[in-house]
Amino acid sequence: MPDIATTDELRHRIAQAQAGVAALARREPENSWLTSIQHQLDYVDSAARDGTKRLDRAEELNFGLLASHYVDDVDPALAAELHAISAAIRHLFRG
């Protein structure tokens, strides 16, 4: 997938990733790491929607790392998308 250059594109890609993470969470409801990924994506989506320029909790975002551990083996494409979103956040919210 191409790089994410705008917050509108980021929000679109987050929505797609959220659908994939939700599907995994339904298959593994006891996996709290998937819930954490969902909450982190919600936080970033909300910030992008609100026009935020810098994320107050950026240092707490670890969904890319969680994707490596809990998503990569079951859905490599979704894990790659989560990594792309994580990379875009560093560029779009540097403030």
C-alpha positions in Angstrom: 0.0 0.0 0.0 1.2 3.5 -0.7 2.4 5.8 2.1 -0.1 7.7 4.1 0.3 11.4 3.4 -2.8 13.0 4.9 -4.9 12.7 8.0 -7.9 11.9 5.8 -6.1 9.0 4.3 -4.9 8.0 7.8 -8.5 7.9 9.0 -9.6 5.8 6.1 -6.7 3.3 6.7 -7.4 3.2 10.4 -11.1 2.4 9.7 -10.0 -0.5 7.4 -7.5 -1.7 10.0 -10.1 -1.5 12.8 -12.3 -3.8 10.8 -9.5 -6.4 10.6 -8.6 -6.1 14.3 -12.2 -6.4 15.3 -12.5 -9.6 13.3 -9.4 -11.0 15.1 -10.8 -9.9 18.4 -14.1 -11.7 17.8 -12.0 -14.9 17.1 -9.9 -14.3 20.2 -12.0 -12.4 22.7 -9.6 -13.1 25.5 -6.7 -11.4 23.8 -6.3 -8.0 25.6 -3.6 -7.0 23.2 -6.0 -6.8 20.4 -8.3 -4.6 22.5 -5.3 -2.4 23.2 -4.6 -2.0 19.5 -8.3 -1.1 19.0 -8.2 1.6 21.7 -4.9 3.1 20.4 -6.3 3.3 16.9 -9.5 5.0 18.2 -7.3 7.5 20.0 -5.3 8.3 16.8 -8.5 8.5 14.7 -10.1 10.9 17.1 -7.0 13.1 17.1 -6.9 13.1 13.3 -10.6 13.9 13.2 -10.1 16.8 15.6 -7.2 18.3 13.7 -4.6 17.6 16.4 -1.1 18.5 15.4 0.8 16.6 18.2 -0.4 13.5 20.1 -0.1 14.0 23.9 0.2 10.2 24.4 2.4 9.4 21.4 5.0 7.7 23.5 2.4 5.3 24.8 1.4 4.1 21.3 2.8 0.6 20.8 0.3 -1.0 18.4 3.0 -1.5 15.8 5.0 -3.6 18.3 1.8 -5.4 19.3 1.1 -6.1 15.7 4.5 -7.8 15.3 3.7 -10.1 18.3 0.0 -10.8 18.0 -1.1 -10.1 14.4 1.7 -10.9 12.1 1.4 -14.7 12.3 -2.4 -14.7 11.8 -2.8 -11.8 9.3 0.4 -10.5 7.8 -1.4 -8.0 5.6 -3.1 -6.5 8.6 0.1 -6.3 10.5 1.8 -4.5 7.6 -1.1 -2.1 7.5 -0.7 -1.4 11.3 3.0 -0.8 10.8 2.2 1.7 7.9 -0.3 3.5 10.2 2.3 3.7 12.9 4.9 5.1 10.6 2.4 7.7 9.3 1.7 8.9 12.8 5.3 9.8 13.3 5.2 12.0 10.2 1.7 13.5 10.5 1.8 14.3 14.2 5.3 15.6 14.8 3.7 18.9 15.6 
